[in-house]
Amino acid sequence: MVEKYDTRTVLKDYIDNNGIKMTFIAERTGITKDRLSRIFQKERRLTADEFLAITEVLKVDVNELMGREEAK
């Protein structure tokens, strides 16, 4: 069985655990703080483009973030 990941929760945990401010993410991704707030409160979906923009700003590997090892 494949374990399902909630990308919003994983991202929010990473952001919180690393002391990253929503303002930092908003300024560098172009996603408003209000939209980020609604995403992380699960009031709206996180699009693939938003997810990739956030992970790029955080300089974190998507596979590593999601707890998956890259296929060799």
PyMOL commands that set and color helices and strands:
alter all, ss='L'
color gray80, all
select helices_A, chain A and resi 7-17+22-29+33-40+48-58+62-65
alter helices_A, ss='H'
color red, helices_A
deselect
rebuild
show_as cartoon
